[in-house]
Amino acid sequence: MSSQSLDDATLTELVADAAAAPSMHNAQPWRFRATRAGRTVTLLADLDRALPEEDPATRALHVGCGAALLNLRVSAAHRGLHAVTALLPDPSAPAVLATVRLGHRTDGNEGGADGGDVALAALYPAIRERHTSRYPFDDQQIPPDVRELLVGAAGAEGAAFAFLASPHLEEVLDLIRDAEGYAREDPAREAEQRSWTRDTRTEAPVDGITDYAMGPRDASARATARDFLGTAPQPGRARVPFEERPQLALLSTAGDHAVDWLRAGQALERMLLTATLHDVSTSFATQPLEWPDLRWLLRDPVHGSGHAQMIVRLGYGPTGPRTPRRPMDQVLTIDP
């Protein structure tokens, strides 16, 4: 590992790329601590941004932080840095989610320009182009070769990614709608969800789901996207038809512990960046994952293996707008 310190500009760029990752309700539940001389970036959970009603076990928080970690690795590879990553390095400090030691690719054995670095670097253009789309997609099917690339991207990070077919697809769609209905009957959950919505006419947000990113309502009330406005009045919000048979895929892991959630987040983001490079738009349908009984039912009824970590809707259509991000002075601390 090179003894040369990393400069503040490089560390800031790395973390800015990491923070472009998706997170539940765009809560951005992460902090980063970097050391110049040690050439290390530490990823920490920001538990002040947890969602105790909808994510009491912090599973989704870990998935979001895992997505940020993948972006950090991609950004490092793009800059010619080899990242040596350790997940949950300190059992006595569970909020320390990962450490990333950064060396130049020419720095001896650890820094070799292997195929993994090259493959990660190729994803870099998608970091700032990836946005969640809560808009209708058209009926064009994702080609088999692109599906294989997406499955392979998740697999490279230790997760399974399976496109849903009938009758499992219909069952999952029913679970999504059931979960959406359950949330409407839970005032505490709905209040928490509404607390993360942002009206850009009255504020300049740095997090949360902005009004311009919510998308229209489904005219048939069948959409898989979460309706962040819930039961609140929605004057003037467009109602348009969404796809009748959305293309959904289930991301799952063999285990269901904090380390698995971090791996799931990395697999999710690697898949999302790959999708972006192939002009595939994406959004999430996480509602059933927030109810333990419904989450169990998401398992493949044939194979019945793995733990569901994310439901992803994919297709061709609007890519979605850029959403706000917290300023670096709220996210990054740099030590000597």
N, C-alpha and C positions, 0 to 999 in steps of 0.2 A: 504494500500500500504506500502510495506516495506520501512524503512528509509535507508536501506543499499544501498550505491551507486553501480551502475553498473561499472564494470571495463572496461578499454579501449579495451582489447582483445575481450571481449564479444560484445561490441558495434561495433567493426570493423568486426567481423564475421557476425553479423546481417546485416550490410550494404553491405558487400561483397556478401552475399546471395541475398539481394534485387537487387543488380546491375546485377545479372545474368539474369534478365528479358529481354524479347525482346522489341525493340522499333523501330519505323519507321526509316529505313536506319541505324539501330544500332547507332543512334545519342546519346543515353543514356542521355536524357534531364532532368536529375534530380540532385539534391544536397540534402544532409542530414546534419542536425544539431542535435547533441545529447548533452544531459546534464546528467552528471554522477549522481549528487545528486537528480535531479528531475526525473531520470529514464524515460526520454522522448526522443523520436526520432521524429524530425520534417522533413517532406518531402517537398521540395521546387522545383518548376519548374525552370530549368536552361534555361531561354529564349534566351541566347546566342546560344543555340543549337536548336532553333526552325527552322522550314522549311517554310519560308514565301510564297514561290511559291506553294508548294504542300499541305501545311497545314496552311492556313492563319488564321483560327479560333483557332488553337492549339488544335483541337479535338484529333488528333492522339497523340500529345504530352501528353495530359491528359490520354489517354488510356495506353500509355507506362508507365507513372508514376504510374497508377493504378496497372499495372502488377508488378512493383517493390514493391508496397505496399503489395500486396498479398504475395510475396516472403518473405518480412519482417515478416509478421504475421506467415507464416509457419515456418520460422527459429526460431522465438520466441517460438512457441509451441513446437518445437523440443527440445529446451533448457529448457523446464519447465517453461516458462514465459507466463503469460496471458496478451494479448494485448488488451487494450481499445483504440479504434480508433475513431477519430473525423475527418470527411471530411470537408474541407474548413472552418476551425474554426474561421477565422478572415475575415469578409466581406471587411474590408478596405485593406487587403493584399492578393489579389487573387493569388499571386505566392506561398503563403503558402497553399499547397494542402492538407496536413493531419498532425495530430499529433498522436503519438502512445505512450501511457503510459504503462510501462512494470512492472508487479508485479509477484511475485512467486505464483504458484498455491495454496500454503498453506497460502497466505496472506489474510485471512478473506474472506468475501463474494465476492470481486472482483476477487479473484484468484482461484476460484474453478476449479477443473479439469473436466470441463464439456465435453460433447460429441463433441462440436465444436472444442475445443483445440485438442482433440485426433484425430479427422478427419483431421485437418490441419497438425498435426505432422506426420501423415502417408504419407503425400505428400513429405516430406523433401528429400528422396533419389532422387527424380526426378529433383530437382532444377538444379543440375550440369549436368544432363544427357539430359535435354531438349535442343534441337537445331533445328533451322529452316532448313528444307531440301528442296533444290531446285533441287532435282533429281527425276527421274521417279519413280512412285510407280507401284506395280503390280496390277492385276485385282481382287485380293481377297477383298471381301466385309467385312466391319466392322460388326461384329455380332450384332444383336439387343440388347443383354444385355450390350455390351460395349457402344453402342450408348446411351442407357438409362443412363449409368453412366456419360457420357459426358454431356448430357442434364441436369442431376441432379447437376453436378458440377457447371455449369454456373448458374443454378437456385438458388443454395445456396447463390450466391452473387447478386441476384436480376436481372439477365438478362435471356433472352430467347435464346435458341440455337437450331436451326432447320435444319435438313439435307434436302437438296433440291432434289426435284423429278421433273420429266418432267411434264409440259413443262417449269416450272419455272427455272429448271436447265439450259436448253438450252438458255433461255433468259438472265440469269446471265452470262453465258459463253460469249454470244455475247457482253454484256456490258463490260466485262473485256477486251475483244479484242478491242472494240471501244475506251475505255479509254486509252489503251496502244498506239493505233494509234494517239489519240489526243495529248498525251504527246510528241510523236515524232515530232509533228508539232509546238510545243511550245518551242522555244530555251531557254527561261528562266527556264522552268521546267526541261528540259533536262540538262542544265548546273548545276542546283542545285543538281539533282540526281547524276550526274557524280562527283560533288565535294565531295560526300560521298563514292566514290569507292576508294579502297586502293590496290596498287601494292606492294606486299610483297617482290618483288625482289629489290625494291629501298627504302623501308621504313619499320619500325617496328611499325605498327599501334596500337592504343589503342581504336579505334572506327571505325565506318563505315563498309561497305561491302567489305570484302577482296576478292582478285581474286580467292582464293581456295574455297570460299563459294558460288560463283555465280552459279555453276552447269553448265551443258551443255545446248545447245540450242535445242529446239524441232525441229526435222526434218520436222514436218508438220506445224510448225509455229502456233500451237494451244495451246501451254502451257499457264497455268494460271499464272505462276511465272513471276514477273517483270524482264525484261531484263535490268540490270543496265548499260550495255555498250551501249544500245540504237543504234544509227546510226554509232557509231565509228567502225573502222575496228576491226575484231576479228580473226586474224590469228591463226590457230591451235586449236581453240575452237571446241570441239566435238559437233556433231549434232546427236542426238539419238531420238528414238520415245518415247513419253510420253503416259500415259494412254488416251484412246479415250474418256472415260466418267469419268472424275475425280469425286471423292466423295467430294462435297462441302457442307458446312454448313454456315448458316448466324447467327451471334450473334447480338442481338438487345436489345434495352431498351425502356421502355415506354416513358421516357422523353429524351430531347436532349440538356441538359445544362452541365456545367462543372462537377457537381456532378454526373450526369449520365455517363459521359465519364470515370470518375474515377471508378465508379462501373463496367462499362463495362470492364475496364482493369483488375480489380480483377477477374471478372467472366472469362475473356479470359484466364488468367494465371492459375486459378484453373482448368479449363477444359484442358489446355495444359499439366499441371503436371499429371492430371489423365490419359490423353492419353499416356504420356510417360511411366507411370507405367504399361500400358497394351500394350506396344510395338507398339503403333500407332504413325507413323511419321506425321509431320504437316508442313505446310507452309502457307503463306498468299497471298491473291489476293486483295490488297487494292486499286487498280487503280480506280475503279468506285466511291469509297468513296471520292475521291479527286475532283470530278466534281459534283456540287450540283444537276444538272438536272439528271445525271445518278444515283446518290445516291438515289434520290427519287424513281426511277424506280426499285430499288432493292427490294422494299417491296413485300411481298407475295401478288400476285394478287387476291387471294381468301379472305384472312383475312384483308390485307391492314393495319395492325396495327404495331406499333413499329417503332423505328428509327434504321436503319442499322448502326452498329458500326464496324463490321469486317466480312470479308469473309475468311473462313478457308478451306484449302484443306487438307484432311486426307487420310491416306492409309498405306500400308505396303511396306516398302522399306528402303533405306539408311536413317539414322537418321540425317545426315548433320554434318558438322564439328563444333568444338568449335570456336566461334568468339571472337575477343579481347575485353577486358574491360579496362576502365580507371583506373589508379592507385588510391588507396584510398585517397591519399593526395589531389587529385583533386575533390573528391566526398564528403568526410566526414570531418566535423568540430566537435570537441568534446570540450564542455565547462564544467567547474566545476559543 
